[in-house]
Amino acid sequence: MSIKKGFPIFQTHPGLIYLDSTATSQKPSHVIDGVAEYLSSSYANIHRGSYDISEQSEKLYVESKEIVAKNIGAENWREIIYTANSTYALNLLAQSIWRTWILKKWDKVLVSIVEHHANVVPWLILKEDYGIEVEYIEINDDYTLDMDDLSQRLDDKVKIVSLAHVSNTTGQIFDLEKVNKLLDEKYSPHPTPLPEGEGKTAVSHLISGETDWRQWQKRPLFIVDGSQSVPHFAVDVKKIGCDAMFFTGHKVFADSGIGVLWAKEELLNELKPIFSGWGAIGRVEQESFTHSTTLPDKFEPGTPNLSGAVSLLKAFEYIESIGGYEKLEKIEQELVDYTLEKLENTPDIQLIGGKDKNTRVGVFTFYVPAVHSFDISDYLADNNICVRAGQHCAEPFMEHEGQHHTCRMSLHIYNTTEDIDKFFEVLSNAINDLR
């Protein structure tokens, strides 16, 4: 059976050519049926319920975190925090970082010029409210990260480096392992000895929680936006070397309303949450309260998105059922290769993104001179082809490129070469008719 047949949307809408997966992915039957089964057979609130369906609901909730942890290389499922989406995840992390005084006025946060607004605005809020600085790392002509520019910006004021793993506009995969290596070279990669007589390294204190680890940390925190990488290829946070990563479920076959924030256990233990309430508190008195010290409860106040968690469990089960990320990557790589070949033979299209098939995913942002991108998008929509037009939540990058509007077509494993052929056929007609 073809991959596409496993996605009911294409039976409900015969002839639909969906090329907007960077915005959100379609859902396979395994996810849809799995959530329906959960809601009809074992839905109940979790934590402290001693009856059967509550215990089953809790079991599924934990299993969802275990499969997420396994698929991103995390050591402990308790490091997995569920949020509403990627944007919410970084807002939660950024505000908690400030509340813990890891950042102070005049400290710097580095992001790249191609970042999605989700990895820009939370830092700009801290700039507006507290006076931190936000600087933008340039990119090279081939849309790779400018490592020389990054290196020159790394000084003692830099406390956070926060980067997309994959750009939602160019499709470029940033070499984050190289970034991690540069951070090690620029800052002390080894535990800093404590004062004479203490008898422990900073790392041992960090793990035991016996002292404030911020006094000893030399490296900036390294944060990764995995929103466009986790849906398309295997990600390993240990291999990357980052301190935290976030992504959203709806781009990886799960339902909307469920996002993931992963961070190292020692960092999560140190951070003061920006939100609290049921499940996230230790004790409440009339004049005071304490945060829970248990992970992940500390960062998950209130009733969580239970059905969203189950959808994420089923989404990763689905990926494993088709052959895992190895199979997913193989399918998508063939589609990327095919699209790049078609682009080479369509001179009217101006691509914003690199052409190296080995360092990109299936995200293709483009414009056609003298034709408005919204007109192209509407023309394609009239022919049952779904793309997106606009600035793609990346206005600083679009300004950098001198573009006010572009089109973006993006692929996933349910697409076919026939979809791509039809896209280019209709696009050519649109260019001819709209000029």
N, C-alpha and C positions, 0 to 999 in steps of 0.2 A: 504494500500500500504506500502511495506517495505521502510525503510529509504534509502537503497541502490538504489532503483528505482528512487529516486529523484535526483540522481547525474548522469548526462548524460555520464560522462567518462566511466561508467561501461556498458553502452549500446554500446558506440563507440568501446570499447575494451572488448568484452565478455571474461570472464575467467580471467580478470585482478585481481590480489590480491594486493592491494595497502597497504603496511605496512610502509609507510614513512611519516606519517602525522606530525611528529615532525619537519621535514624539511619544509613541506608546506601541506596545506589541499586541498582536492578536492572541487569543487564548485557545490552547488545545483542549480537546474533550476531556483529557485526563484532569486538567485543572477545574474545568466547569463541573464535571461530574463529581469530582472529589469534594468540592465546596458544597454542592447540593447534598451529597451524602452526609457530610458533617452537620449541616444545618438541619437535616431531617432526622438524624439518628443520635447525635451526641453533643449538640450545642448546649453549653451551660457555662456560667462564669467560672473562672479558675481561682486558685488560691483558697485554701481552707475549706473547700466543699468536700465533705466526706462521702457523698453519694456517687453512684457509679458514673453517671454521665459527666459530672464535674471532674472526676478523676480521669476519665477518658479524654475530655477536652484539654485538661492540663498536660496529659501525655502527648497529645498531638502538638500542643504549643511548644513543648520542649523538643520534640522530634523536629519541628520546623527549624528551631535554632541550631540543632545538631547538624542538620543537613546543610544549612547555610554556612556554619563554621567549617565543615568539611570542604565545601566547594570554594572557599576563599583562603584556605590554609590556616585558619585560626586554630589555636591549640585548645580553647575552652569555649563551649557554647555560652557560658555566662558572660563572655565579652561581647555578645551580640545584643544590641539594644534595638528594640523596634520603635519606629517613629512613623509619622504619617507619609513621608516621602523624603527625597534627597534634600530638598530645600529646608524642610523642617529639621532634618538631621544636623545640617551644618549650623543652622541658627542655634539649635540646642547646644552643640559643641562649642561654638564661638562664645556664646554668652556664659557658658559654664567655665570656659577658660578665663574669661575676664573676671568672673566672680571669684575665681581661685587665685587671682593676681599673678598668673603666669605672664600676662601682658600688662604693661604699664604705659602711661602717657609717653609719647614719642617713640615707643617701640615700633618695629616694622613687621608687616606681613607681606610676603611676596606671593603674587599669583602671576599667571601668564596672561598675555593680551588676548588669548583666544577663549578664556574661561566663559562658561555659562554664567548667567546672572546669579545662580544659586551659590556659586563660589566667589562672588564679588560683593554682592549687597550685604551679606552678614558682616563682612569685614568693614565695609563702608559705614554701617551702623555704628560699629565700635569707634570708627574714626570720628563720626559726627558727635557721638555722645561722650567719648572719653579722650580723644586726641591721639589715637594711634596713627601710624602712617601706613598707607597701602601703596606698594610699588608694583609695576607691571614688567614682567620679563618678556623680552622680544622673541620673535621667532625668525628662523632663517628663510631664505627664498624657497626652500623645499618644504616649508611649514613645520619642520622639526623645531624643537626647543633650542634656543640660542644658549648653549652651555657657557660660552664666554661671558655673555651678558649676565647670566645667573651668577657665575663665579665672581664677577666684579661687584655685584650687589650684596654679596654675603659679607656682612660685617657684624660687629658686636650688638648692633641694634636690632638685627633680624631675629625674631623669636618664633616665627612660623613661616613655613613654606607650604603653600596649599595649591595643588596642581590637579588638573584633570588628567586621568590616565589616557583618555581618548577625547578629542575635540568633537563636540556635537555639530560642528559646522564643516570642518575640514576632513574629519574622519581619521586624522593623523594619530598614531599611537606614540605617545611620548615615552622615551627610554628612561623610566623612573629608577631603574637599578643604577643607571649612570648618575642620576641626581643624588641617589643615596650615597654612592661612592664619593661624589664631590663633597657632600656634607661631612662625611667622615674625614676627608682630607683637610677641609677647612676648619673643622672643629675637632676637639679631642674625642677620638673614638673609644678611648679606654676609660675604665672607672677611675675617678679622681680620688686619691687617698684622703681619708679624713685626717683631721689634725692628730699629731702624735699622741699616742696613748689611747685613742679611740678603739683601735684594734679591728676595725671593719672598713670595707670599701663602701663607696657611695652606693654602689649597686646593691650590696647586701642590705643596706639601710632602706633603699628604695623598696625592695621586695618585702622586707619585714614591716615597713611603715613606721620605723622607729625615729625617723627624722624627716624634715622637709626636703624632698628630693630636688626641689627647684634650686636649692642653694648649690647643688653640685652639677646639675645638668648644663653641659656646654653647648650641645647641638640645639638648633631650633627644632620645634615639633614639625614633623613631616606628615602632612595630611593629604589624602588622595580622594578625588571624586571619581568613583568607579561606576558612575551611572551609565556610561557608554562602553565600558570594558566588560563588566560582569555579564551583560547579555550576549556577548559575542565571542569571548574566548576565556580560557582558564586563567584565573587570577590567584596569585599566592602572596598574601601580605607579608609573609616572612621573607620571601625572595625579594620582594620590592624593598623591604626594609623600612616601611612607613610606621608611624605611631598610631594612625587612625585612618579609616576609610569609610565612605558612605556610598550607598546606592539606593535605587528605588525599585520596588517589586514589579510595578506595572510595565517596565521595559523588558522584563525577563520572564514574560508569560504569566505572571501573577496578577491579582486584582489591583486596582488602584487603592490608595489609602494605607499602604504598608511600605515602609522604608526601613533601611538597615543602617545603623551606625555601629561599626566595629572600632574598638580601641584597645590598646594593651591594658591588661588588668591593672597594672600599677598606676597607669594614668587615670583610669576610671575610678580607682580607689581614692586618688588624690583630689579629683575634681569635685567642686560643690555644685550640685544640680541647680539649674535655673528654675525648674518647676518641681512641685512636690504635691503630695496628696495620698489618697488611699493606695496602699501597696508600696509606696516609696518612702514611707515614714517609719521611724523607729518608735517614738513615743510622742504623744500630744498632751500638753497640759494647758491650763487656761492662758498662761502668759508666754509659753514657749513650746518648741517642738524639736525633735531631732530627726535627721535624715536616716533612712535605712542604711546599713553598712553592707547589705547583701547585694551582690550583682546577680542578675541585671535589674532587680527590683528598684534599686536606688534611682534609676533613670526612667522608670515606667509608671508614673502616677496614674491612678484611675484604671478603669476597665480597658484592656488593650483591644486592638482590632483582631479578634479571635479568628473570624472567617478569613481575614486577610493573611494571617499567619498560616492558616491551613492552605490557602492558595499558593503561598510561597513554598511550603513543603511540597505540594503537588507539582509546582513548576520545576523544582530541582529534580523531583522524581521523574518528571517527563524527560528532562535533559539526559538523565542517566539511562532512561529506557530506550532512547534512540541511539545510544552509543557514546553518551557523554560529550564533553566539550571537544574531544578529538573529532567526532563525527560532525558536530555542529560547525566547527572551524573549517573542516574540509568542504562542506556544502557552501558555506559563505565565501570561502576563498575562490571557488569556481565562479560564483556569481560576480565577485569583485573583478576577477580577471576579464570576464565577459563584458562587463560594463565599461571597463577601461578601454577595451578594444573598440567598442561602439563609439565611445567619446572621441577616440583618435580619428574616427571617420565622420565626425560631425563638427566641422570647423566653426559653425555659427555659435556653438556653446562655449562660454568662457568658464572654466572650472576654477573654483576657489579651493585648492587642496592639492596635495602631492599626488604623483602618479606612480609611486613605488608600491606595487601590489603587496609587498612583504611587510610594509609598515603602516598599513591603513585598514580600516574596516569599510563596510558598504554604506558610507554616508557621502553623498555627492551634492555639494552646494554649487550652484551655477547661476549665471545670468546670460541673457541674450541682449547685446547692444541694440538700443532703439526699440525694445519691446519691454513693457512693464511686466514684472514678475507675477503680479496678481492676475494680470490678463492671461498669462500662460497657465497659472494654476487653475483658473476658472475654466479655461479651454480643456485642460486635461480632466477636470472634474466632470465636465459635460460628457466626456467619453469614458466615464467610470474608472478613472485613474486617480488615485489619491496621493498627492504630494503636498508640500507645505511651502508657503511663500511668506516673506517678511524678513525680520532680522534675527529670528531664531534664538531669542533670549541671549544674544551676544552682541549688544550694541557697541561696546568699546572695540571689539574686533572688526565689526562692520565699518565703523568710522575709520579704523586703521587701514582697512582695505579700500576706503573711498566709495562704499556701496550703501545705498539707502534701503535697498530691497533685493532679495535674491530668491531663487527657488531651491528647494532641497528634496531630493529623492533618496530614500534610504531602504535598505534591504534587510530581510531576515530569512530564516531557513524555509519558510513557506513560499518564498518567491521562486520563480523559474526563469529560464532563459526566454521562454515565450512571453512572460510578463515584461521583461526588459526590451524585447523586440517590439512589442506593442507600444511601450512607453516612447521609444525613439521614433517610431512611425508617426504616432499622434503628435509628438513634440515637433517633428519636422513640419507637419501640416499646420500646427499652431504658428510656427515662425513665418511660414509662407503667407498665412491668412492675416496675421496681425501686423505685419510690417507695412 
